[in-house]
Amino acid sequence: MSDAPARPTGAVTAPRPNAVVVVLALAGITVSLMQTLVIPIVPELPVYLDAPASDAAWAVTATLLAAAVATPVAGRLGDMFGKRRMLMVSLVLLVAGSVVCALSDSLVPMIAGRALQGLAAAVVPLGISIMRDELPPERLAGSTALMSASLGVGGALGLPAAAFIADRFDWHVLFWTSATLGVVALALVAALVPESRVRSGGRFDLPGSLGMAVGLVSLLLAVSKGADWGWGSGTTLGLFALAVVVLAAWGFYELRTAEPLVDLRTTARRQVLFTNLASIAFGFSMFAMSLVLPQLLQLPAQTGYGLGKSMLTAGLVMAPQGLVMMATAPVSALITRSRGPKTTLMTGAVVVAAGYGLNIVLMSEVWHLILVSCVIGAGVGFAYGAMPALIMGAVPASETAAANSLNTLMRSIGTSVASAVAGVVLAQLTTSLGGHALPSENGFKVVLALGAGSAVLAFLLAAFLPRHRPADPVAAPAATGAPSAEPVG
């Protein structure tokens, strides 16, 4: 496996670096909008699609499963055949899925369309990898921090926008809007983003991709549907068992194939391993807030802790979080350049934990929740900005897209686990209002405490990362195309 010829260190290979950064960040935000696109219409989907609520929920689950499978596969294909090419393929899939959903009035095409949208999830890690190849080293930390934060920015800004559209227009307009944004992003990428010459070539690991797909789908299906099927049901336990067996066999195979889908030896390096483990914890922590705050805002005021607001208001309360994530990207890059990405990641973990601590005592006013979401958003912005720097500082240029894609997948696993755990907690700790069981205040506080605990766990995991001297350039491996030596801890 050989890398492309190295480029001179510091050379500006992209003719318009600012345009490249803006376009890739826009593409990342567009794709991350798919996370919250259907949230405002989930309660109405059974009516819209003439299907049982349990079946209509697959419109959400299908996107999750497709994204889990597509992200590492697209990253590996990007390393092999061109990152810009795979990014454009991903955007085409997003547009196609959006159009299918926009034309749907029944369950099957809606699930198919949402699965196609999920296949576009690799845009963010591919964009980060393009930045490593095309931007000068002094621009890399800030640009990748912004691109990484786009995962949260799109989700935060998408909720109020989707709620507004769903409230005032036919629900199909949601998907026509996402299709339009996808076309715009695709056109801008085609016009302004250059194709990288850094490629690994080689043969695609089809058995490895199939094994990983079966293992991940089994795991995430059990996690996301376990509450509906019963955690002790044969289906749930069978899927967990299948995931363990298949992923163990997959790992055995990947270690013995010459051109693996995922280089597990690189993944086992301390810097990559602990960054990915911290990413799972951060994914859990970020999503815990996304589950709690909208419910607190929308529960009836008669509960004594609900604020009785509309979905649109809830979305507007969450929106500043996305803006804060974007604003913290340059600060994250500044800390990374001066103190190293390990310090940035640990700082983010402390800020997130503090935000959850605030939320446990401040949850009775709208401004309380705005403040809390902004504090947590700042912490997530710091952490998400540091993760690409940590990953790219430990892998060769020819494996950048695959490594970043795996890191994105780890975050997604964390959010899936958060959804399942929070669902169990809120289903067990309830209060009654008008004969209906609603999540109790103590239930929400338990979930918030779990969010704080997962942030503390991320801090502890980050403590095991190797130390970096501030003078070490984040982009050093990109200049050489060779694996970087792991710093001494």
C-alpha positions in Angstrom: 0.0 0.0 0.0 1.7 3.2 -1.1 0.9 6.8 -0.5 0.9 9.5 -3.2 4.0 11.6 -3.5 4.4 14.0 -0.6 3.8 17.6 -1.0 6.0 20.4 0.4 5.2 21.1 4.0 3.1 24.3 4.3 2.3 24.5 0.6 -1.2 25.9 -0.1 -2.5 23.2 -2.4 -6.1 24.4 -2.4 -6.4 27.5 -4.6 -9.1 28.9 -2.3 -8.7 27.6 1.2 -11.4 29.8 2.7 -13.9 28.6 0.1 -12.9 24.9 0.7 -13.5 25.3 4.4 -16.9 27.1 4.0 -18.2 24.6 1.4 -17.1 21.5 3.4 -18.6 22.9 6.6 -21.9 23.6 4.8 -21.9 20.1 3.4 -21.3 18.8 7.0 -24.2 20.9 8.4 -26.5 19.8 5.6 -25.8 16.1 6.3 -26.1 16.5 10.1 -29.5 18.1 9.6 -30.8 14.6 8.9 -30.4 13.8 12.6 -33.3 16.1 13.6 -35.2 16.4 10.3 -38.0 14.1 11.3 -38.2 14.8 15.0 -41.1 17.3 14.8 -43.2 14.8 12.8 -42.4 11.6 14.6 -45.7 11.6 16.6 -47.6 12.1 13.4 -45.7 9.6 11.2 -48.2 6.7 11.9 -51.0 8.9 10.5 -49.0 10.2 7.6 -47.8 6.8 6.5 -50.9 4.8 7.6 -48.7 2.5 9.7 -48.4 1.3 13.3 -46.2 3.6 15.5 -43.7 0.7 16.0 -43.3 0.4 12.3 -43.2 4.1 11.6 -40.3 4.3 14.1 -38.1 2.6 11.5 -38.0 5.9 9.7 -35.6 6.9 12.4 -33.9 3.6 13.0 -33.1 3.0 9.3 -31.1 6.2 9.1 -29.1 5.2 12.2 -28.3 1.7 10.8 -27.4 2.9 7.3 -25.1 5.6 8.7 -23.3 3.1 10.9 -22.5 0.8 8.0 -21.8 3.5 5.4 -19.4 5.7 7.5 -16.4 3.4 7.7 -17.0 1.9 4.3 -17.1 5.4 2.6 -14.0 6.4 4.5 -12.0 3.5 3.3 -13.2 4.0 -0.3 -12.3 7.7 0.0 -8.7 6.8 1.0 -8.5 4.3 -1.9 -10.2 6.2 -4.8 -10.6 9.8 -3.8 -12.1 11.6 -0.8 -13.9 14.3 -2.9 -15.3 11.6 -5.1 -16.8 9.7 -2.2 -18.1 12.9 -0.6 -20.0 13.8 -3.8 -21.4 10.2 -3.9 -22.6 10.7 -0.4 -24.3 13.9 -1.2 -25.9 12.3 -4.3 -27.3 9.6 -2.0 -28.6 12.3 0.4 -30.4 14.1 -2.4 -31.8 10.8 -3.8 -33.1 9.8 -0.3 -34.6 13.2 0.3 -36.5 13.0 -3.0 -37.8 9.5 -2.3 -39.1 10.7 1.1 -40.6 13.8 -0.4 -42.6 11.6 -2.8 -43.6 9.0 -0.1 -47.0 8.5 1.4 -46.4 5.0 2.7 -44.0 3.2 5.0 -41.7 1.3 2.7 -40.5 4.2 0.5 -40.1 6.4 3.5 -37.8 3.8 5.2 -35.9 3.4 1.9 -35.4 7.2 1.6 -34.3 7.6 5.2 -31.8 4.8 4.7 -30.4 6.5 1.7 -30.1 9.7 3.7 -28.2 7.7 6.3 -25.7 6.5 3.7 -24.5 10.2 3.4 -23.2 10.2 7.0 -19.6 10.0 6.0 -19.5 13.6 4.6 -18.1 15.0 7.8 -15.1 12.6 8.2 -14.4 12.8 4.5 -14.4 16.6 4.7 -12.0 16.6 7.6 -9.7 14.3 5.6 -9.9 16.5 2.5 -8.8 19.4 4.8 -5.8 17.5 5.9 -4.7 16.9 2.3 -5.5 20.4 0.9 -5.0 23.0 3.6 -1.8 24.5 4.9 -0.8 23.3 8.4 -1.5 26.6 10.1 -5.2 26.5 8.9 -5.8 22.8 9.7 -6.6 22.9 13.4 -9.3 25.6 13.2 -10.8 24.2 10.0 -11.1 20.7 11.2 -12.5 21.9 14.5 -15.2 23.7 12.6 -15.9 20.7 10.3 -16.1 18.4 13.3 -18.5 20.7 15.2 -20.8 20.8 12.1 -22.1 17.4 13.4 -23.6 19.2 16.4 -24.4 22.5 14.6 -26.6 20.9 12.0 -28.5 19.0 14.6 -29.1 22.0 16.8 -30.1 24.4 14.1 -32.1 21.7 12.2 -34.6 21.2 15.0 -36.2 24.7 15.0 -36.0 24.9 11.3 -37.8 21.5 10.9 -40.3 22.4 13.5 -41.1 25.7 11.7 -41.5 24.0 8.4 -43.6 21.1 9.8 -45.9 23.6 11.6 -46.6 25.8 8.6 -46.3 23.6 5.6 -47.1 20.1 4.3 -44.6 17.6 5.9 -43.2 16.7 2.5 -41.6 20.2 2.3 -39.1 19.0 5.0 -37.6 16.6 2.5 -37.8 18.9 -0.5 -35.9 21.4 1.6 -33.2 18.8 2.5 -33.0 17.8 -1.2 -32.4 21.4 -2.2 -29.7 21.9 0.4 -28.0 18.7 -0.8 -28.0 19.9 -4.4 -26.5 23.2 -3.4 -23.8 21.5 -1.3 -23.1 19.1 -4.2 -22.7 21.9 -6.7 -20.4 23.9 -4.4 -18.2 20.9 -3.7 -18.0 20.1 -7.5 -17.0 23.7 -8.2 -14.7 24.6 -5.3 -13.2 21.6 -3.6 -10.2 19.9 -5.3 -9.7 16.2 -5.4 -6.8 15.0 -3.2 -3.9 13.2 -4.8 -3.3 11.3 -1.5 -4.7 7.8 -2.1 -3.8 4.4 -0.9 -5.1 2.4 -3.8 -5.3 -1.4 -3.2 -8.3 -3.8 -3.1 -11.5 -3.1 -1.3 -12.1 -5.5 1.6 -15.6 -6.8 0.7 -15.7 -9.7 3.3 -14.6 -7.3 6.0 -17.2 -4.7 5.1 -20.0 -7.4 5.1 -18.8 -8.7 8.4 -18.7 -5.3 9.9 -22.1 -4.4 8.5 -23.7 -7.5 10.1 -22.0 -6.9 13.4 -22.9 -3.2 13.7 -26.4 -3.6 12.5 -27.0 -6.4 15.0 -25.5 -4.3 17.9 -27.3 -1.1 17.1 -30.6 -2.8 16.3 -30.6 -4.5 19.7 -29.6 -1.2 21.4 -32.2 1.0 19.6 -35.1 -1.4 19.6 -34.4 -3.3 22.9 -36.9 -1.2 24.8 -39.7 -2.0 22.3 -38.9 -5.7 22.1 -38.0 -6.2 25.7 -34.4 -6.2 26.9 -34.8 -9.9 28.0 -36.5 -11.0 24.8 -35.1 -13.7 22.6 -34.8 -11.2 19.7 -32.8 -8.6 21.6 -30.5 -11.1 23.3 -30.0 -13.0 20.1 -28.9 -9.8 18.3 -26.5 -9.0 21.0 -25.0 -12.5 20.9 -24.8 -12.3 17.1 -23.0 -9.0 17.3 -20.4 -10.3 19.7 -19.7 -13.4 17.6 -19.6 -11.6 14.3 -17.5 -8.7 15.5 -15.0 -11.1 17.2 -14.7 -13.1 14.0 -14.5 -9.9 11.9 -11.6 -8.6 14.1 -9.8 -11.9 13.7 -10.2 -11.7 9.9 -9.1 -8.0 9.7 -5.9 -8.7 11.6 -5.0 -11.4 9.1 -5.9 -9.8 5.8 -3.4 -7.7 3.8 -5.7 -4.8 3.0 -8.2 -4.6 5.8 -11.3 -2.3 5.8 -10.1 -1.1 9.3 -6.5 -1.3 10.2 -7.0 -2.6 13.8 -3.3 -2.3 14.5 -3.4 1.4 13.9 -6.7 1.6 15.8 -5.1 -0.1 18.8 -2.4 2.7 19.1 -2.9 4.4 22.4 -3.8 7.8 20.9 -6.4 6.4 18.5 -7.8 3.9 20.9 -8.4 6.3 23.8 -9.7 9.0 21.5 -12.3 6.6 20.1 -13.2 5.5 23.6 -13.6 9.1 24.7 -15.7 9.7 21.6 -18.2 7.1 22.7 -18.5 8.8 26.1 -18.9 12.2 24.5 -21.5 10.9 22.1 -23.5 9.6 25.1 -23.1 12.9 27.0 -24.1 15.1 24.1 -27.2 13.1 23.2 -28.4 12.9 26.9 -29.0 16.6 26.8 -30.8 16.4 23.4 -33.2 13.9 25.0 -33.9 15.8 28.3 -34.1 19.5 27.4 -36.8 19.2 24.7 -39.0 17.1 26.9 -38.6 19.5 29.9 -39.6 22.3 27.6 -42.7 20.6 26.2 -44.1 18.7 29.2 -47.2 20.4 30.7 -46.6 23.1 33.4 -49.1 21.2 35.6 -46.3 18.6 36.3 -44.5 21.3 38.3 -41.3 21.0 36.3 -42.5 21.0 32.7 -42.5 24.4 30.9 -45.4 23.7 28.6 -43.7 25.1 25.4 -44.3 24.2 21.8 -41.9 22.1 19.7 -40.9 25.3 17.8 -40.0 27.0 21.0 -38.1 24.0 22.2 -36.1 24.1 18.9 -35.4 27.8 19.3 -34.1 27.2 22.8 -31.7 24.5 21.5 -30.5 26.5 18.5 -28.0 28.8 20.4 -26.1 25.6 21.3 -25.2 25.1 17.6 -24.0 28.7 17.3 -21.9 28.3 20.4 -20.3 25.1 19.0 -19.4 27.0 15.9 -18.0 29.9 17.9 -15.8 27.7 20.0 -14.1 26.0 17.0 -11.4 28.7 16.7 -10.9 28.7 20.5 -10.6 24.9 20.4 -8.0 25.3 17.7 -6.1 27.9 19.7 -5.8 25.6 22.7 -4.8 22.7 20.5 -2.0 24.7 18.9 -0.7 26.1 22.3 -1.3 23.2 24.6 -2.1 20.2 22.4 -5.3 18.4 21.5 -5.3 16.3 24.7 -5.7 19.4 26.8 -8.5 20.6 24.5 -10.4 17.3 24.9 -10.0 17.3 28.6 -11.2 20.9 28.8 -14.2 20.1 26.8 -15.0 17.2 29.2 -14.8 19.4 32.2 -17.1 22.0 30.6 -19.7 19.4 29.6 -19.7 17.9 33.1 -20.1 21.4 34.6 -23.0 22.1 32.3 -24.9 19.0 33.4 -24.2 19.8 37.0 -25.8 23.2 36.4 -28.8 21.6 34.7 -29.5 19.4 37.7 -30.1 22.6 39.8 -31.2 25.0 37.0 -34.2 23.5 35.1 -37.2 25.6 36.1 -37.0 28.5 33.6 -36.4 28.8 29.9 -33.3 30.8 30.3 -31.9 28.1 32.6 -32.1 25.6 29.7 -30.7 28.1 27.2 -27.7 28.7 29.5 -27.2 25.0 30.1 -27.4 24.0 26.5 -24.8 26.7 25.6 -22.4 25.6 28.3 -22.7 22.0 27.2 -22.4 23.1 23.5 -19.2 24.9 24.3 -17.7 21.8 25.9 -18.8 19.6 23.0 -17.3 22.1 20.6 -13.9 21.9 22.3 -14.0 18.1 22.4 -15.2 17.6 18.8 -12.5 20.1 17.6 -9.8 18.1 19.3 -10.8 14.6 18.1 -9.8 15.0 14.5 -6.4 16.5 15.6 -5.8 13.5 17.8 -6.7 11.0 15.1 -4.8 12.6 12.3 -1.7 13.0 14.6 -1.5 9.2 14.9 -2.4 7.8 11.5 -0.7 8.0 8.0 -2.2 10.3 5.4 -3.4 7.3 3.4 -5.7 6.2 6.2 -7.1 9.6 7.3 -10.6 9.2 6.0 -11.0 5.6 7.3 -9.7 6.7 10.8 -11.9 9.8 11.0 -14.9 7.8 9.8 -14.3 5.2 12.5 -14.1 8.0 15.1 -17.4 9.4 13.8 -18.9 5.9 14.2 -17.8 5.8 17.8 -19.7 9.0 18.5 -22.8 7.5 16.9 -22.6 4.4 19.0 -22.4 6.7 22.1 -25.6 8.5 21.0 -27.4 5.2 20.4 -26.5 3.9 23.8 -27.6 7.2 25.4 -31.0 6.9 23.7 -31.5 3.4 25.0 -30.3 4.1 28.6 -32.3 7.3 28.9 -35.3 5.5 27.5 -35.1 2.9 30.2 -34.5 5.4 33.0 -37.4 7.7 31.9 -39.7 4.7 31.5 -39.0 3.5 35.0 -39.1 6.8 36.9 -42.5 8.2 36.0 -45.3 10.4 37.5 -49.0 10.4 36.7 -50.9 13.3 35.2 -54.5 13.0 34.0 -54.2 9.2 34.0 -51.0 9.3 31.8 -47.6 8.2 32.9 -45.0 10.9 32.2 -41.2 11.0 33.0 -40.6 12.3 36.5 -38.4 15.2 37.5 -36.1 12.7 39.3 -35.9 10.6 36.1 -34.6 13.6 34.2 -32.1 14.4 37.0 -30.8 10.8 36.8 -30.3 11.1 33.0 -28.5 14.4 33.5 -26.3 12.8 36.2 -25.5 10.0 33.7 -24.6 12.7 31.1 -22.2 14.3 33.6 -20.8 11.0 34.5 -20.1 10.1 30.9 -18.3 13.5 30.5 -16.1 12.6 33.5 -15.4 9.2 32.0 -14.3 11.0 28.8 -12.0 13.2 30.9 -10.4 10.1 32.5 -10.0 8.3 29.2 -8.4 11.5 27.7 -5.9 11.5 30.6 -4.4 8.3 29.1 -3.6 10.0 25.8 0.0 10.7 25.0 1.3 14.2 25.9 2.0 16.6 23.0 4.4 19.4 22.9 2.7 22.6 21.8 5.2 23.1 19.0 4.2 19.8 17.4 2.3 20.6 14.2 -1.0 18.8 14.0 -0.6 18.3 10.3 2.9 16.8 10.4 1.8 13.3 9.2 0.1 14.9 6.3 3.3 16.3 5.0 5.1 13.1 5.0 2.4 10.6 4.3 4.0 8.3 6.8 2.7 7.0 10.1 3.6 9.3 12.9 5.6 8.1 15.8 3.4 7.8 18.9 4.5 10.5 21.5 5.8 9.3 24.8 3.3 9.6 27.5 
